[in-house]
Amino acid sequence: MRFHIAFCLILPILFYGFTGESRDEVLDRNRSYKEMDFVAIAGGKFHYAPDYLSLAVQNGRELKGQDIVVEPFLCSETEVTRGLFRSFVDATGYRTDAEKAPNKSSGIVIKNGAAKIISGCTWKDCGFEQTDDHPVVCVSVNDVTAFCSWMNQEGCPCRMIKLHELFYISELNGDTEMLKDANTKWETYLNLADSSYMLARNLSETLPGDDKYVFTCPVKSMNPGKLKVYQIMGNSMEMCMFSEFDPEDRQKALHCHTGGSWEMSRELAMAVIPARDKTRSFNAIGFRLVIDF
């Protein structure tokens, strides 16, 4: 099994100039990993203005932010799949926090038209049907850290994505534009709560759009964005690390969730929800990998 690196920008000038390496050297250094495609993201300037107010989302507000410089990096084309996580478990015998302590994991399920919160969800049984090409959910920060350690041992020097990197990709990939403009046919790119979700809940009120999925969908079942990255927003929320570009009080939380999911509407997708418990998990939260260049 091998990684394929998809170079999506004009990288000989914008990218390799940062490293002093030729394109062939970069390809050789990054191609022999597990089955996951990576996209090279060129560095650049970016106005970073995340919504730290959790679910008090924009609604026309002008969010304060800062102009930052983002270094180039490689980002996984998709969220980590259930199949790749299974390979990790099979190779190591790893048990997730949710498997060891069921009360640490929860999720939303829909039964008889009603949404209910349940506990005891695991990556193997998250409360709804998944196949191995769906994003893995019900994993904790500890679980993601262990997974990345295994990937590093296997030759892939990856880590969890940082919050500013996710929003930077979202801007370049076109996801941010789709979230702000309901007329962009976002439902062919992003799996979010929409009319399918509301119909499954037997609710009379409707949400715009219909991506045909109630829960998670296969990671490559929808259209990729401009950078050929799939659903940097939507499907499952992304587990992210805070960085030096985030306020000091937020950095103390160590990680957060953002990007919207199958059970969140388009208007809520860019909310940033800080989290401090490294053992907890939820059936609408997954993760994505980054390689520092």
C-alpha positions as CSV (number, residue, x, y, z in Angstrom):
1,M,0.0,0.0,0.0
2,R,1.3,3.4,-0.9
3,F,0.5,7.1,-0.5
4,H,0.0,9.1,-3.5
5,I,0.9,12.8,-3.2
6,A,-1.4,15.1,-5.2
7,F,0.4,18.4,-5.9
8,C,-2.4,20.8,-6.4
9,L,-0.7,24.2,-6.8
10,I,2.2,25.7,-8.8
11,L,4.7,24.2,-6.4
12,P,8.1,24.3,-8.2
13,I,8.2,28.0,-7.4
14,L,5.9,28.4,-4.4
15,F,6.7,25.2,-2.6
16,Y,10.1,23.7,-3.3
17,G,11.7,27.1,-2.9
18,F,11.0,26.7,0.9
19,T,12.8,23.3,1.1
20,G,15.7,23.3,-1.4
21,E,14.5,19.9,-2.6
22,S,13.5,18.9,-6.1
23,R,10.1,17.6,-6.9
24,D,11.4,14.1,-7.3
25,E,13.1,14.2,-3.9
26,V,9.9,15.3,-2.3
27,L,7.8,12.6,-4.0
28,D,10.4,10.0,-3.1
29,R,10.4,11.1,0.5
30,N,6.6,11.0,0.9
31,R,5.2,8.2,-1.3
32,S,5.7,5.0,0.6
33,Y,3.0,5.2,3.3
34,K,-0.4,3.6,4.0
35,E,-3.4,4.0,1.7
36,M,-4.0,7.8,2.0
37,D,-3.5,10.5,-0.5
38,F,-2.0,13.8,0.6
39,V,-2.3,17.2,-1.0
40,A,0.5,19.7,-0.9
41,I,-0.6,23.1,0.5
42,A,1.5,26.1,-0.5
43,G,2.2,28.6,2.3
44,G,0.8,32.1,2.2
45,K,-0.8,35.0,4.1
46,F,-4.2,34.5,5.6
47,H,-6.7,36.4,7.7
48,Y,-7.3,34.1,10.6
49,A,-10.6,34.8,12.4
50,P,-12.1,31.7,14.0
51,D,-15.4,31.8,15.8
52,Y,-14.4,30.9,19.3
53,L,-17.9,31.6,20.6
54,S,-18.9,27.9,20.1
55,L,-22.4,27.9,18.7
56,A,-22.9,31.7,18.6
57,V,-22.1,31.7,14.9
58,Q,-21.5,34.6,12.6
59,N,-25.0,35.8,11.5
60,G,-23.4,38.7,9.7
61,R,-21.0,39.6,12.5
62,E,-17.5,40.7,11.5
63,L,-15.2,38.5,13.5
64,K,-12.0,40.0,14.8
65,G,-8.9,38.2,13.7
66,Q,-5.3,38.6,12.6
67,D,-3.2,38.3,9.5
68,I,-0.9,35.3,9.7
69,V,1.7,33.6,7.5
70,V,1.1,29.9,7.1
71,E,4.0,27.6,6.3
72,P,3.6,25.0,3.5
73,F,2.5,21.5,4.6
74,L,0.9,18.4,3.3
75,C,-2.8,17.6,4.2
76,S,-4.6,14.3,3.9
77,E,-7.0,14.5,1.0
78,T,-9.8,13.0,3.2
79,E,-10.5,12.4,6.8
80,V,-9.0,9.2,8.3
81,T,-11.2,6.3,7.3
82,R,-12.6,3.6,9.5
83,G,-10.7,1.1,7.3
84,L,-7.3,2.8,8.0
85,F,-8.1,3.0,11.7
86,R,-9.0,-0.7,11.6
87,S,-5.5,-1.4,10.1
88,F,-4.0,0.4,13.1
89,V,-6.0,-1.6,15.6
90,D,-5.3,-4.9,13.8
91,A,-1.6,-4.2,13.8
92,T,-1.3,-3.0,17.4
93,G,-4.2,-4.5,19.3
94,Y,-5.1,-1.0,20.5
95,R,-8.3,-0.4,22.5
96,T,-9.8,3.0,22.3
97,D,-10.8,5.1,25.3
98,A,-14.5,4.5,24.4
99,E,-13.9,0.7,24.4
100,K,-12.2,0.8,27.8
101,A,-14.7,3.3,29.4
102,P,-18.1,3.4,27.5
103,N,-19.2,6.4,29.6
104,K,-16.5,8.5,27.9
105,S,-18.2,8.2,24.5
106,S,-21.6,9.5,23.3
107,G,-23.4,10.2,20.1
108,I,-26.6,11.1,18.3
109,V,-28.8,8.4,16.9
110,I,-32.2,8.7,15.2
111,K,-34.8,6.1,16.1
112,N,-38.5,6.2,15.1
113,G,-38.0,9.8,13.8
114,A,-36.5,11.1,17.1
115,A,-32.9,12.1,17.7
116,K,-31.5,10.7,20.9
117,I,-28.2,11.0,22.8
118,I,-26.7,7.6,23.6
119,S,-23.5,6.6,25.4
120,G,-21.1,3.7,24.8
121,C,-20.5,4.4,21.1
122,T,-17.3,3.0,19.6
123,W,-15.5,3.3,16.3
124,K,-16.8,-0.2,15.5
125,D,-20.4,0.6,16.4
126,C,-21.0,4.4,16.4
127,G,-24.8,4.2,16.4
128,F,-25.5,4.2,12.7
129,E,-24.2,2.1,9.8
130,Q,-20.8,2.8,8.4
131,T,-18.4,1.0,6.0
132,D,-14.6,1.2,6.0
133,D,-14.6,4.1,3.5
134,H,-16.5,6.3,6.0
135,P,-14.6,8.6,8.3
136,V,-13.8,7.0,11.6
137,V,-15.6,8.6,14.6
138,C,-15.9,8.0,18.3
139,V,-12.1,8.4,18.8
140,S,-10.5,10.6,21.5
141,V,-7.4,12.8,21.4
142,N,-5.6,9.9,23.1
143,D,-6.7,7.6,20.3
144,V,-5.6,10.0,17.6
145,T,-2.2,10.5,19.3
146,A,-1.7,6.7,19.4
147,F,-2.7,6.4,15.8
148,C,-0.3,9.1,14.7
149,S,2.5,7.4,16.6
150,W,1.8,4.2,14.8
151,M,1.8,6.0,11.4
152,N,5.1,7.6,12.3
153,Q,6.6,4.2,13.1
154,E,5.3,3.0,9.7
155,G,7.1,5.8,8.0
156,C,4.5,8.6,7.8
157,P,5.5,11.6,9.9
158,C,2.0,12.9,10.4
159,R,0.1,14.6,13.2
160,M,-3.4,16.0,13.9
161,I,-4.3,19.2,11.9
162,K,-4.0,22.6,13.6
163,L,-7.0,24.9,13.7
164,H,-5.4,27.7,11.6
165,E,-4.4,25.1,9.0
166,L,-7.9,23.8,8.7
167,F,-9.4,27.3,8.2
168,Y,-6.6,28.2,5.7
169,I,-7.4,25.1,3.6
170,S,-11.1,25.8,3.9
171,E,-10.5,29.3,2.4
172,L,-8.4,28.0,-0.5
173,N,-10.5,24.9,-1.1
174,G,-13.7,26.9,-1.5
175,D,-15.5,25.4,1.6
176,T,-15.6,28.7,3.4
177,E,-17.3,30.4,0.4
178,M,-19.9,27.6,0.2
179,L,-20.7,27.9,3.9
180,K,-21.3,31.6,3.6
181,D,-23.3,31.5,0.4
182,A,-26.3,29.1,0.2
183,N,-26.4,29.5,-3.6
184,T,-23.2,27.7,-4.3
185,K,-24.6,24.1,-4.5
186,W,-22.7,23.3,-1.3
187,E,-24.7,20.1,-0.9
188,T,-22.7,18.4,-3.7
189,Y,-19.5,19.1,-1.8
190,L,-20.3,19.1,1.9
191,N,-22.3,16.6,4.0
192,L,-24.2,18.7,6.6
193,A,-27.6,18.6,8.2
194,D,-30.2,19.3,5.5
195,S,-33.6,18.2,4.3
196,S,-32.6,14.5,4.3
197,Y,-31.6,14.8,8.0
198,M,-34.8,16.7,8.9
199,L,-36.9,14.2,7.1
200,A,-35.3,11.3,9.0
201,R,-36.3,13.1,12.2
202,N,-39.9,13.6,11.0
203,L,-39.6,17.3,11.5
204,S,-41.9,19.6,9.6
205,E,-39.4,22.4,9.4
206,T,-36.8,22.1,6.6
207,L,-33.2,23.0,6.0
208,P,-31.9,24.1,2.6
209,G,-30.1,21.6,0.4
210,D,-30.1,17.8,0.2
211,D,-26.9,15.9,0.1
212,K,-28.8,12.6,0.3
213,Y,-27.0,11.5,3.5
214,V,-28.5,11.4,7.0
215,F,-25.3,10.4,8.7
216,T,-21.7,10.2,7.6
217,C,-20.9,9.4,3.9
218,P,-17.9,7.7,2.2
219,V,-15.0,10.2,2.3
220,K,-14.8,10.5,-1.5
221,S,-18.5,10.2,-2.3
222,M,-18.9,14.0,-2.8
223,N,-17.1,16.5,-5.0
224,P,-13.6,17.7,-3.9
225,G,-12.9,21.4,-3.5
226,K,-10.5,23.6,-5.5
227,L,-7.4,22.0,-3.9
228,K,-8.8,18.5,-4.5
229,V,-9.4,18.2,-0.7
230,Y,-12.6,16.4,0.3
231,Q,-14.9,18.0,2.9
232,I,-12.5,20.0,5.0
233,M,-15.9,21.2,6.3
234,G,-18.7,18.7,6.8
235,N,-19.2,14.9,7.1
236,S,-17.5,14.6,10.6
237,M,-16.3,17.5,12.6
238,E,-12.5,17.8,12.6
239,M,-10.5,17.3,15.8
240,C,-7.8,20.1,15.8
241,M,-4.9,21.4,17.9
242,F,-4.7,25.0,18.9
243,S,-1.5,26.8,17.9
244,E,0.5,29.9,18.7
245,F,-2.0,31.9,16.6
246,D,-4.8,31.2,19.0
247,P,-5.4,33.1,22.3
248,E,-3.5,31.8,25.3
249,D,-6.6,30.9,27.2
250,R,-7.7,28.7,24.2
251,Q,-4.3,27.1,23.9
252,K,-4.9,25.7,27.5
253,A,-7.7,23.6,26.1
254,L,-5.1,21.9,23.9
255,H,-7.6,20.8,21.2
256,C,-11.0,21.7,19.7
257,H,-13.6,20.6,17.2
258,T,-14.9,22.5,14.2
259,G,-15.9,22.1,10.6
260,G,-19.4,21.0,11.0
261,S,-20.8,17.5,10.5
262,W,-23.8,15.5,9.3
263,E,-25.8,16.7,12.2
264,M,-24.9,20.4,12.1
265,S,-26.4,23.0,9.7
266,R,-24.4,25.1,7.3
267,E,-24.7,28.1,9.6
268,L,-23.0,26.3,12.5
269,A,-20.2,24.6,10.6
270,M,-17.4,27.1,11.4
271,A,-18.1,27.3,15.1
272,V,-15.0,26.3,17.2
273,I,-15.8,24.2,20.3
274,P,-12.9,23.9,22.7
275,A,-12.4,20.6,24.6
276,R,-10.2,19.7,27.5
277,D,-10.9,16.0,28.1
278,K,-8.4,13.9,26.0
279,T,-10.5,10.7,26.7
280,R,-13.9,11.7,25.4
281,S,-15.3,11.0,22.0
282,F,-18.5,11.6,19.9
283,N,-20.0,10.0,16.9
284,A,-19.9,13.2,14.8
285,I,-16.2,13.9,15.4
286,G,-13.3,12.5,13.3
287,F,-9.8,13.7,12.3
288,R,-7.5,14.5,9.5
289,L,-3.7,14.2,9.1
290,V,-1.0,16.8,8.3
291,I,2.7,16.3,7.5
292,D,5.0,19.2,8.2
293,F,7.1,19.9,5.2
